């Protein structure tokens, strides 16, 4: 009885591991397409692999978090809350474009003078992030970019600005 339970647990664990690997490999194709769009400054291909609304929500959440850290009085916090959405919309339009993401691509080693790695190499740099998402991380570093599956396409849906600041301030 114990052997059957152990075998069932092993099969379940391997199945879950295979799903995570399949997600990473599947996402790697779309991440490669995004990197190609960034490198080539192809706005249409870039837009097809980016969830603008999710990124704008991330910007808005970051603005609100910064406002809370400053511990303003209630009226300033209310003003910050009222302005966070419109400011995130404006910032999103200005920042969510191929040129802006070149710094992230350069951080991961995808510089214009080097060929882009293949799907397997990209998959190795992705890690499961829960809820069917994957994130791009360099070796044991923090996740910088998060991708979410929408239908059959993986799209950039989040980023960690603090992780980005650690590497882009230099």
C-alpha positions in Angstrom: 0.0 0.0 0.0 2.8 2.4 0.8 4.6 1.7 -2.4 1.4 2.5 -4.4 1.0 5.7 -2.5 4.6 6.6 -3.1 4.3 5.8 -6.8 1.2 7.9 -7.1 2.9 10.8 -5.3 5.9 10.5 -7.6 3.8 10.4 -10.8 1.8 13.5 -9.6 5.0 15.4 -8.8 6.5 14.5 -12.2 3.3 15.6 -13.9 3.3 19.0 -12.2 7.0 19.4 -13.0 6.4 18.5 -16.7 3.6 21.1 -16.8 5.9 23.8 -15.5 8.6 22.8 -18.0 6.0 22.8 -20.8 4.8 26.2 -19.8 8.4 27.5 -19.8 9.2 26.1 -23.2 5.9 27.3 -24.6 6.4 30.8 -23.2 10.0 30.9 -24.5 8.7 31.1 -28.1 6.7 34.2 -27.4 9.5 35.7 -25.2 11.8 35.2 -28.2 9.3 37.0 -30.5 9.2 39.8 -27.9 13.0 40.1 -27.8 13.1 40.1 -31.6 10.5 42.9 -31.7 12.5 44.9 -29.2 15.7 44.4 -31.1 14.1 45.3 -34.4 12.0 48.1 -32.9 8.9 46.4 -34.4 6.0 48.1 -32.7 3.3 45.8 -34.1 5.1 42.6 -33.0 5.9 44.2 -29.7 2.3 45.2 -29.0 1.2 41.6 -29.8 3.4 40.3 -27.0 2.6 43.0 -24.4 -0.4 43.3 -22.1 -0.5 47.1 -21.9 -3.4 47.1 -19.4 -1.6 44.8 -17.0 1.5 46.8 -17.2 -0.4 50.1 -16.6 -2.0 48.5 -13.5 1.5 47.6 -12.3 2.6 51.2 -12.8 -0.5 52.4 -10.9 0.1 50.0 -8.1 3.7 51.1 -7.9 2.7 54.8 -7.7 0.2 54.1 -4.9 2.8 52.1 -3.0 5.3 54.9 -3.2 2.7 57.4 -2.0 1.9 55.1 1.0 5.6 54.9 1.8 5.8 58.6 2.1 3.0 58.5 4.7 1.2 61.7 3.6 -1.9 63.0 5.3 -5.3 61.8 4.1 -5.8 64.6 1.6 -2.5 64.0 -0.1 -3.1 60.2 -0.1 -6.6 60.8 -1.7 -4.9 63.1 -4.3 -2.3 60.4 -5.0 -5.0 57.8 -5.4 -7.0 60.0 -7.8 -4.0 60.8 -9.9 -2.3 57.3 -10.0 -4.6 56.0 -12.7 -4.2 58.9 -15.2 -0.4 59.2 -14.4 0.0 55.5 -15.0 -1.9 55.8 -18.3 0.4 58.6 -19.5 3.5 56.9 -18.3 2.4 53.6 -19.9 1.9 55.3 -23.2 5.4 56.9 -22.9 7.2 53.9 -21.5 5.6 50.7 -22.9 7.4 50.6 -26.2 10.3 48.6 -27.7 12.9 51.3 -27.0 12.2 51.3 -23.3 12.6 47.6 -23.0 16.0 47.5 -24.7 17.6 48.1 -21.3 16.0 44.9 -19.9 17.0 43.0 -23.0 20.6 44.3 -22.7 20.6 43.2 -19.0 19.7 39.7 -20.0 22.6 39.7 -22.5 20.4 40.2 -25.6 22.4 43.0 -27.1 22.1 44.0 -30.7 25.5 42.7 -31.6 24.7 39.2 -30.4 22.3 36.7 -31.9 19.2 35.9 -29.8 19.3 32.6 -28.0 17.0 29.8 -29.1 13.9 28.6 -27.4 15.6 26.1 -25.1 18.0 28.7 -23.8 15.2 31.2 -23.1 13.1 28.5 -21.5 16.0 27.8 -19.1 16.0 31.4 -18.0 12.2 31.3 -17.2 10.8 30.1 -14.0 7.3 29.3 -12.9 5.7 32.3 -11.1 2.4 30.7 -10.0 -1.0 31.1 -11.4 0.1 29.9 -14.8 2.6 32.7 -15.2 6.4 32.5 -15.8 9.0 35.1 -15.1 12.4 35.9 -16.6 15.3 35.9 -14.2 19.0 35.8 -14.6 20.5 32.8 -12.9 19.5 33.1 -9.2 18.5 36.7 -9.5 15.1 38.2 -9.0 12.3 38.0 -11.5 12.4 41.1 -13.6 9.7 40.4 -16.2 6.5 38.3 -15.8 4.6 36.7 -18.7 1.0 35.4 -18.6 -0.7 33.2 -21.1 -3.6 34.8 -22.9 -5.2 32.1 -25.1 -2.3 30.7 -27.1 0.0 33.7 -26.6 2.3 34.5 -23.7 2.4 38.3 -23.1 4.5 40.5 -20.9 2.2 41.3 -18.0 4.3 42.5 -15.2 7.7 43.7 -14.1 9.6 44.3 -10.9 10.8 47.9 -10.9 12.9 47.4 -7.8 14.8 44.5 -9.4 15.2 46.7 -12.5 16.5 49.6 -10.4 19.1 47.2 -8.9 20.7 46.7 -12.3 19.9 49.8 -14.3 21.2 52.5 -11.9 24.9 51.6 -12.7 
